[in-house]
Amino acid sequence: MLVCSRKCGGTLFRAVFAEVDVDSAGEYQDHRVTQPGYICLNCGAPALDLAQVPGELEAEEQAEEAAASVTADILCPVCETMVQLDANMECPNCGSPLEVPRLP
């Protein structure tokens, strides 16, 4: 469902990134939207596709979780391997429990 970003109430939109196929007489044959992007024909403002919002929110949440899972690169005190400390807090090589270094 497309809506105007200015909330002008417009109900007609134009796909900005669309390819149109025509025959030799210039008659319409087919079209493809190559990249989602729409403008409101009532006021010219960008339009938003509300159907994409849940997927974008989920992707953003997964990216935040991935960024939060890696906390630090530390040297394992047992096997002396540089490892990235993650949620399980143990060395992936030797299984030794690891601690996050605390800053003074």
SVG drawing of the C-alpha trace seen along z (x, -y; Angstrom):
<svg xmlns="http://www.w3.org/2000/svg" viewBox="-7 -19 56 46">
<polyline fill="none" stroke="black" stroke-width="0.4" points="0.0,0.0 1.5,-3.3 1.0,-6.5 2.3,-10.1 5.1,-11.1 3.4,-14.6 0.0,-12.9 -1.7,-15.0 -4.3,-12.3 -3.1,-11.5 -4.0,-8.1 -2.1,-8.1 1.7,-7.4 4.4,-7.0 7.1,-4.3 10.4,-6.3 12.6,-3.3 10.6,-1.4 11.4,0.1 8.6,0.1 8.7,2.5 7.1,1.3 6.8,2.8 8.0,1.2 4.8,-0.9 5.4,-2.3 2.6,-0.3 2.9,0.8 3.9,4.5 5.2,4.9 6.8,3.2 9.2,4.0 9.9,2.0 13.7,2.3 14.0,0.6 11.2,-0.4 10.8,-4.2 7.5,-6.1 6.4,-9.7 2.9,-11.1 1.3,-12.5 -0.8,-14.9 2.0,-16.9 5.3,-15.4 6.5,-14.1 8.2,-10.7 5.7,-7.9 6.2,-5.2 5.3,-1.5 3.8,-0.5 4.0,3.2 7.8,3.0 7.9,1.5 7.7,4.8 10.5,6.3 12.7,3.3 12.1,3.2 13.0,6.9 16.2,6.4 17.2,3.4 16.6,5.4 18.7,8.3 21.5,5.8 21.4,4.3 21.5,7.8 24.5,8.7 26.4,5.5 25.6,6.0 26.8,9.7 30.5,8.9 31.8,6.9 35.6,7.1 38.7,8.7 40.7,10.3 43.7,12.6 42.6,16.0 44.7,16.5 44.9,20.3 45.6,20.8 46.8,17.3 44.7,16.9 43.0,13.6 39.3,14.2 36.1,12.1 34.2,12.2 30.5,13.0 27.4,13.9 28.7,17.4 31.8,15.8 34.1,18.7 37.0,19.3 35.9,21.0 39.3,22.7 39.9,24.2 36.6,23.6 38.2,21.6 35.8,19.1 36.6,15.5 36.0,12.2 35.6,8.7 38.4,6.5 37.2,3.7 38.4,0.2 39.5,-1.8"/>
</svg>
